[in-house]
Amino acid sequence: MENNCITYKTYVEILKRELVVAMGCTEPIAVAFCAAKARELLGTMPKRVYIQASGNIIKNVKSVIVPHTNGLRGLEAAAAVGIFYGDAERDLEVISEVDGEQARSVASRMSEMEISVAPLSSAHVLDLVVTVSAGEDSVSVHIEDEHTNVVEIIENGKCTYMDSKYRADVNEGCGVDYELLKISDIVDFANVVDISDVEDVISRQIRYNTAISKQGLDVDYGARIGKVLLKRGDDIRIRACAAAAAGSDARMGGCDMPVVICSGSGNQGLTASLPVIEYAKYHEKTEEELYRALVVSNLVTLHLKHGIGRLSAYCGAVSAGAGAGAGIAYLLDGSLDAINHTIVNSLAISSGIICDGAKASCAAKIVMSVDAGIMGYEMYCEGCEFYAGDGLVSRGVEKTIDNISVLGNEGMKETDKKIIELMTGSC
C-alpha cells in the first residue's frame, strides 16, 4: 500500500477522527456537552431544563457515575454539571476543569433548576435534545449520531443553526469512507504506515489508557473486576484482561482521568489497547511494533463496529475484544491468516453478549471479550478453528463480520427495545 493512495490516507484520518480524548462515559458526557452548549447560548443560568433522549442514551446514563459530581448518576446530574461548570469548547472533555469544591456543590445546586426528562422517539439510536430556558428566553441544542455532533440549534423558537448533513448517515459527507475498512488492507496498512502519521494519537492512547488502568488497580472502583482477576494469578493472559477491566472499573466508577476512546466509547478504547500493550511489554516488543499492533487493534475494532453502529443491544466490548485479539496476533505472528482466524474465532465465542447500559459490570464483560480474543489467537496457534456454518461463522472473515453487523444492527433492535423497557421499569 502506497502512502499517497486513498485507502492509506483514509485510515490515517479514521484513526485521528476516532482516537480522541474523553473524560467519563461518553453518553453522560454528551448530555453534559449538550447542556453546556445550550446554557452558553442562553447567556444566563437556566431555571428550567428539559432533556429528551433516545433509549440508548437513557440506558447508558442511568447507572454510571458522572465524573466531578461527587458520585451522582443519571441524566439530571450530567446536565447539571455541564450547565453549572462545563465548557462546551472542550467537547468530550467538557467537565474536565471542574474542581473539587464545584463537584461537591452539584447535588445541592440542582434544586436551582427544574429538570425534567422524557424519552425521544427516534430512528437514531444516539439522539439527544436539551432545552434550557429562563424567563421568556429558551435554547434547544440537538445532537445526533455522534456524541458532540450538533445538528440543530433553536433559539426562542427560531432555528439559528442546522447542519447540512442533518438526518444523513453519520459517515456521509464527512470526507471519511469507512467502507474502505477491510482486514487485509488494515494489515497491509499496519505493515507500511509511517509511524509519524499515527504517532500522536497512538502514543496518547498508550499514555492515557495505561494511566487510568493503573488507577483502577490502585484504588477501589466499582466491582473491582481488575483486582479480583489478578488474584487468580499473574500470567500474561490474566494481566491483559485485568488491565482492560481495571480501566473500566475506574471509568464506570466516576474516575476523572481521561481516556482515548475508540468508536465513540472509552470502554472500547481501553479494550482495544490495554491487552495489546500488556502483551508487548511481556514479549519485549519495540515501541514501533506496539504502535503497528495498536493500529491493527483499533482499525479492526472500528471495522467491526461500523456495520453495527455506535450504540446497540450488541455489547461493544465484543468488537474491541476481537480487535485486541487481532492486535495480539499481529504482534506475535504478523500473518494475515493468523489475524483472520483470530477474529472469526473470537466472534464465534463471544458474540452473544448484550449491552444493558454503562455500569460496573462492563468491566466483567470486557474480561470475557478480551479472553475470547486471546483464545481466538491461541486456537489458531494450535491449528483449531471454527468453520463456516458454525453459528454465525461464514466463509471468510469479511462475510463473518457482515453477519455480526446484521445481527447487531438489525437483528437486535427489538432486543434493545426490551432491554430499555426493563431497565426503565416501563415493561
C-alpha positions in Angstrom: 0.0 0.0 0.0 1.4 3.4 -1.1 1.2 6.3 1.4 -0.4 8.5 -1.2 -3.3 6.2 -2.0 -6.8 6.9 -0.9 -7.0 3.9 1.5 -3.8 4.9 3.3 -5.0 8.5 3.7 -8.4 7.3 4.8 -7.1 5.0 7.5 -4.9 7.8 8.9 -7.9 10.1 9.0 -10.1 7.5 10.6 -7.6 7.0 13.5 -7.3 10.7 14.0 -11.1 11.1 14.0 -11.8 8.2 16.3 -9.0 8.1 18.8 -10.0 11.2 20.7 -9.9 12.1 24.4 -12.9 11.9 26.6 -13.5 12.2 30.4 -16.2 9.9 31.7 -18.6 7.6 30.0 -19.4 9.2 26.6 -23.2 9.2 26.9 -23.4 11.3 30.1 -20.6 13.4 28.8 -22.7 14.0 25.6 -25.5 15.2 27.9 -23.1 17.5 29.8 -21.8 18.9 26.5 -25.2 19.5 25.0 -26.4 21.2 28.2 -23.3 23.3 28.5 -23.7 24.4 24.9 -27.4 25.3 25.5 -26.6 27.3 28.6 -23.8 29.1 26.8 -26.2 30.2 24.1 -28.9 31.2 26.6 -26.4 33.5 28.2 -27.7 33.1 31.7 -28.3 30.3 34.3 -31.5 28.5 33.2 -34.4 27.9 35.5 -35.9 25.0 33.5 -34.1 22.2 31.8 -35.8 19.7 29.5 -33.9 16.6 28.4 -35.2 14.4 25.6 -33.0 11.4 25.0 -33.2 8.2 22.8 -33.4 4.9 24.6 -29.7 4.1 24.2 -28.7 7.4 25.8 -31.0 6.7 28.7 -29.7 3.2 29.0 -26.1 4.3 29.1 -26.5 7.2 31.5 -28.8 5.5 34.1 -26.3 3.6 36.2 -22.8 5.1 35.5 -21.2 7.7 37.8 -20.7 11.1 36.2 -17.2 12.4 36.9 -16.9 15.6 39.0 -20.3 15.2 40.6 -19.3 13.6 43.9 -20.8 10.3 43.0 -24.0 11.3 41.2 -25.7 9.2 38.4 -28.2 10.0 35.8 -29.3 12.4 33.1 -30.1 15.1 35.5 -26.7 15.1 37.2 -24.9 15.0 33.8 -26.9 18.0 32.5 -26.5 19.9 35.8 -22.7 19.7 35.9 -22.5 20.7 32.3 -24.7 23.7 32.9 -23.0 24.9 36.1 -19.4 24.3 35.3 -19.0 22.9 31.7 -17.0 24.3 28.9 -18.6 23.2 25.6 -15.5 24.3 23.7 -13.7 21.2 25.2 -16.1 18.7 23.5 -15.9 15.3 25.3 -13.7 16.9 28.0 -16.5 19.4 28.7 -16.3 19.0 32.5 -12.5 18.3 32.8 -11.8 21.6 34.6 -14.4 21.2 37.4 -12.6 21.5 40.8 -13.4 19.6 44.0 -15.5 22.3 45.6 -17.6 22.7 42.4 -18.1 18.9 42.2 -19.3 18.8 45.8 -21.8 21.6 45.1 -23.6 19.9 42.1 -26.1 17.9 44.2 -27.2 20.9 46.3 -27.3 23.3 43.3 -29.6 21.1 41.3 -32.5 22.5 43.2 -31.9 25.8 41.5 -33.4 24.4 38.3 -36.4 22.4 37.4 -35.0 19.4 35.4 -37.3 17.0 33.5 -36.6 14.1 31.3 -38.6 12.4 28.5 -37.8 9.6 26.1 -37.2 10.7 22.5 -38.8 8.6 19.8 -36.2 8.5 17.0 -34.8 6.3 14.3 -31.4 7.3 15.5 -30.0 5.3 18.5 -27.9 8.3 19.6 -30.3 11.2 19.7 -30.4 14.0 22.3 -32.1 17.4 22.7 -31.5 19.6 25.7 -33.7 22.7 26.1 -32.9 25.3 28.7 -35.0 28.4 29.5 -35.1 31.4 31.7 -38.0 33.8 31.7 -39.1 34.2 28.1 -35.8 33.0 26.6 -35.1 29.4 25.6 -32.4 27.5 23.7 -32.6 23.9 22.3 -29.5 22.0 21.2 -29.9 18.8 19.3 -27.1 16.1 19.0 -27.4 13.2 16.7 -25.4 10.1 15.7 -22.1 11.2 17.4 -21.6 12.4 20.9 -20.8 16.1 20.0 -22.4 16.2 16.6 -24.7 19.3 16.9 -27.2 19.1 14.1 -29.7 21.8 15.1 -29.9 24.8 17.4 -33.2 26.6 18.1 -33.2 30.0 20.0 -36.5 31.4 21.1 -38.4 29.3 18.6 -36.1 30.2 15.6 -33.7 27.8 14.0 -30.3 29.5 14.1 -28.2 26.6 13.0 -28.8 23.4 11.0 -26.0 21.0 9.9 -26.1 20.4 6.2 -25.8 16.7 6.9 -28.8 16.7 9.3 -30.6 13.4 9.1 -27.8 12.0 6.9 -25.8 8.9 7.9 -23.0 9.7 10.3 -20.3 8.9 7.8 -21.9 10.5 4.8 -20.3 13.8 3.7 -17.7 13.7 6.4 -14.9 13.0 3.9 -14.1 9.7 5.6 -15.2 6.5 3.8 -15.5 3.7 6.5 -16.5 1.2 3.8 -12.8 1.1 2.8 -12.0 -0.8 6.0 -11.1 -4.4 5.2 -9.0 -6.8 7.3 -6.4 -7.5 4.5 -6.0 -3.7 3.9 -5.7 -3.0 7.6 -2.9 -5.5 7.9 -1.2 -4.1 4.8 -1.6 -0.5 6.2 -0.1 -1.5 9.6 2.9 -3.1 7.8 3.8 0.1 5.9 2.4 3.0 7.8 4.8 5.8 8.5 4.8 5.9 12.3 4.9 9.7 12.3 1.5 9.7 10.6 -0.1 8.0 13.7 2.3 8.6 16.5 0.4 11.4 18.2 -2.9 9.5 18.5 -1.4 6.1 19.3 1.1 7.4 21.9 -1.6 9.4 23.6 -3.8 6.3 23.7 -0.9 4.4 25.4 -0.3 7.1 28.0 -3.9 7.9 28.9 -5.3 4.4 28.9 -2.3 2.9 30.8 -2.7 5.6 33.5 -6.4 5.1 34.1 -5.8 1.3 34.2 -3.2 1.8 36.9 -5.6 4.0 38.8 -8.2 1.2 38.6 -5.8 -1.2 40.2 -4.6 1.2 42.8 -8.0 2.5 44.0 -11.2 0.7 44.7 -13.7 1.5 42.0 -17.0 -0.3 41.1 -16.9 -4.0 41.4 -13.1 -4.1 41.3 -13.0 -6.6 38.5 -9.4 -5.9 37.6 -8.2 -6.5 41.2 -10.4 -9.6 41.5 -8.9 -11.1 38.4 -5.3 -10.6 39.4 -6.0 -12.7 42.5 -6.3 -15.7 40.1 -2.7 -15.4 39.1 -0.1 -13.3 37.3 0.2 -14.8 33.8 0.1 -12.6 30.8 -3.4 -13.6 29.8 -4.8 -12.6 33.2 -2.8 -9.4 33.2 -4.1 -8.4 29.8 -7.7 -8.9 30.8 -7.2 -7.3 34.2 -5.6 -4.2 32.7 -8.6 -3.5 30.5 -11.0 -4.3 33.2 -9.3 -2.0 35.7 -9.5 0.9 33.3 -13.3 0.3 33.0 -13.6 -0.1 36.8 -12.2 3.4 37.2 -14.1 4.9 34.3 -17.5 3.5 35.2 -16.8 4.4 38.9 -16.6 8.1 38.1 -12.8 8.5 37.8 -11.9 11.9 36.5 -8.9 10.8 34.4 -9.2 11.0 30.6 -9.2 8.1 28.2 -8.7 7.8 24.5 -11.8 6.3 23.0 -12.5 4.1 20.0 -15.7 4.1 18.0 -17.2 6.7 20.4 -16.6 4.5 23.5 -14.0 4.7 26.3 -14.5 1.1 27.3 -13.9 0.1 23.7 -10.8 2.3 23.6 -9.5 0.6 26.8 -10.3 -2.9 25.5 -8.7 -2.4 22.1 -5.5 -1.0 23.6 -4.5 -2.3 27.0 -4.3 -6.0 26.3 -2.0 -5.3 23.3 0.1 -3.1 25.5 0.5 -5.8 28.1 1.4 -8.4 25.6 4.0 -6.1 24.0 5.6 -5.5 27.4 5.7 -9.2 28.2 7.2 -10.2 24.9 9.6 -7.2 25.0 8.4 -5.8 21.7 9.8 -2.5 20.4 7.7 0.7 20.5 7.3 0.6 16.8 6.0 -3.0 16.9 3.5 -1.9 19.6 2.3 1.0 17.5 1.7 -1.1 14.5 -0.2 -3.7 16.6 -2.4 -0.9 18.1 -3.1 0.3 14.5 -4.5 -3.2 13.8 -6.5 -3.5 17.0 -8.1 -0.1 16.7 -8.9 -0.3 13.0 -10.3 -3.9 13.4 -12.5 -2.6 16.2 -13.7 0.2 14.1 -14.4 -2.1 11.1 -16.4 -4.4 13.3 -18.4 -1.6 14.9 -19.1 0.3 11.7 -21.7 -2.1 10.5 -23.3 -2.4 13.9 -23.5 1.3 14.8 -22.3 3.4 17.7 -24.9 2.1 20.1 -26.8 -1.2 20.0 -28.0 -4.1 22.1 -24.8 -5.8 21.0 -22.0 -5.2 23.5 -19.3 -3.1 22.0 -16.6 -4.8 24.1 -17.1 -7.9 21.9 -15.8 -6.0 18.9 -13.0 -4.4 20.8 -12.0 -7.7 22.3 -11.8 -9.2 18.8 -9.8 -6.1 17.8 -7.4 -6.7 20.8 -7.0 -10.4 19.8 -6.2 -9.3 16.2 -3.6 -6.8 17.6 -2.0 -9.5 19.7 -2.0 -11.9 16.7 -0.3 -9.2 14.6 2.2 -8.6 17.4 3.2 -12.2 17.9 2.7 -13.7 14.4 2.1 -10.9 11.9 0.4 -13.0 9.2 -3.0 -12.2 7.7 -4.0 -15.8 8.2 -3.5 -15.6 12.0 -5.4 -12.3 12.2 -8.3 -13.6 10.1 -8.7 -16.7 12.2 -8.3 -14.9 15.5 -11.2 -12.5 14.6 -13.5 -15.2 13.4 -12.8 -17.5 16.4 -13.2 -14.6 18.8 -16.6 -13.5 17.3 -17.8 -17.1 17.3 -17.1 -17.3 21.0 -18.4 -14.0 22.4 -21.0 -12.5 20.0 -24.0 -13.2 22.3 -23.1 -10.6 24.9 -25.8 -7.9 25.2 -25.4 -4.3 26.1 -27.6 -3.4 29.1 -26.1 0.0 29.7 -22.9 1.5 31.1 -22.2 0.4 34.6 -19.7 -1.5 36.8 -20.4 -4.9 35.2 -19.0 -3.6 31.9 -15.5 -4.4 33.2 -16.5 -8.1 33.6 -17.9 -8.1 30.0 -14.6 -6.7 28.9 -12.7 -9.5 30.6 -14.9 -12.0 28.7 -14.4 -10.3 25.4 -10.6 -9.9 25.8 -10.4 -13.5 26.9 -12.3 -14.6 23.7 -9.9 -12.5 21.6 -6.8 -14.2 23.2 -8.4 -17.6 22.9 -9.2 -16.9 19.3 -5.4 -16.4 18.7 -4.4 -19.4 20.8 -6.8 -21.6 18.8 -5.1 -20.5 15.7 -1.7 -21.4 17.2 -3.0 -24.9 17.9 -4.4 -25.3 14.4 -8.0 -25.1 15.7 -10.7 -23.0 14.2 -14.5 -22.6 13.8 -15.8 -23.3 10.3 -18.4 -21.8 8.0 -21.8 -23.0 9.2 -20.8 -22.9 12.9 -23.4 -20.5 14.1 -22.7 -17.1 12.5 -19.4 -18.1 11.2 -19.3 -17.9 7.4 -16.7 -18.5 4.7 -14.1 -15.7 5.1 -13.5 -13.1 7.7 -15.4 -10.3 5.9 -18.5 -12.4 5.5 -18.5 -13.3 9.1 -18.1 -9.6 10.0 -21.1 -8.9 7.8 -23.2 -11.5 9.7 -22.3 -9.9 13.0 -23.1 -6.5 11.7 -26.6 -7.6 10.6 -27.1 -9.3 14.0 -26.1 -6.2 16.0 -27.7 -3.6 13.8 -30.9 -5.2 12.5 -31.4 -8.4 14.4 -31.2 -6.9 17.9 -33.4 -3.9 17.5 -36.3 -5.5 19.3 -33.9 -6.8 22.0 -32.6 -3.3 22.5 -36.2 -2.0 23.0 -36.9 -4.7 25.5 -33.7 -4.1 27.4 -34.6 -0.4 27.7 -38.1 -1.2 28.8 -36.8 -3.5 31.5 -34.2 -1.0 32.7 -36.6 1.9 32.9 -39.4 -0.1 34.5 -41.8 0.5 31.6 -42.2 -3.2 30.9 
